[in-house]
């Protein structure tokens, strides 16, 4: 079975699921559980549409001109003046004691 055939089969199955959920909605109260199932089926439909678009667009192409370049990081300590006004993000105060 080709990829397109598989996607079509999934789409048909999802359509059947949507119809079944619709029938359940008419039989049950409009409670949270059935609304969640409806929302999940809607998300599945959206996800399948996105998947079909990405398959139709073809595989992503890599940029051959871009080469990963190593950036050396020196072992020397940073100038402490760079961190004078920096905050410790709640990990402690300037004197080294937690507030």
N, C-alpha and C positions, 0 to 999 in steps of 0.2 A: 504494500500500500504506500502510495507516495505521500509526501509531507502535506500537500494540498488536500489529498483525500482524508488524511488524519484530522486536519483542521476542520474540514467540512463535517466529519463525523462528530467531532467534539461540539461543533456549533449546533448540530441537530440534537445531540443529547442535552445540551444546555437549553435549547428551546423547549424540549420535553420537560425538563426540570422546572422551567419558568411556568409552563402551563400547569404542572402539578402543584406548585406552590400557590398559584392563583386559585386553584380549586380548594386547597386547604384554607386559604384566606376566607373563602365564602362560608366554610363550615365552622371555622373557629372564631372566637372573639378576636378583635384587633389588639391583641396583647403584645407585650414586648418580644416574646419568643418568635412569633410569626413575622413581626416587623424585622427582627434581626435576620431571619432566614431570607426574607425578601431583599433586604439590603445586601446580604451575601451573594445572592444570585445576580443582583445588579452589578456588583463588583466583579463577579466572574465574567459577565458579559462584556464589561469595559476592558478587563484584562485580556480577554480573548481577542477583542478588536485591536488592542495595542500589539498583541503578539502577531496577528495577521499582518498588520502594517509593517512590523519589523522584518517579518519573513519576506514580504513583497519587496522591501527595500534592498534585500540581499545582505550578505555578511558585511560587517563593518570593515572598512579599509584602514590599514595602518599607514601612518605617515612614514615613509621610508627616509625622508630627509632629517627627521628628528632622531638624534642619537642621545641616549642617556649619558650624561656626563657626571663623573665623580667630582664632588666638591670637597676639597680638603678642609678638615676642621682642626685648627691648631690645638696643641696640648697646653699651651700657655694659658694661665687664668685670664679672664676678662677684666677689663678696667672696672674697679668697683664703683667709680663715679657714674657708670652707666645705670646703676641700680639705685641711685640715691633716692629718687622719688617714687620708686616702684612699690606697689602694695604686695603683701604676702598672701593675698586671697584668703584671708581668714586663718592661715596656718600658724599665726603667731604675731607678736609685735616686734618692733625694732630691737627691743632689748632681749629678745629671745624667750620671753615668757608669754604663755597664752593669756588672753584677756580674761 
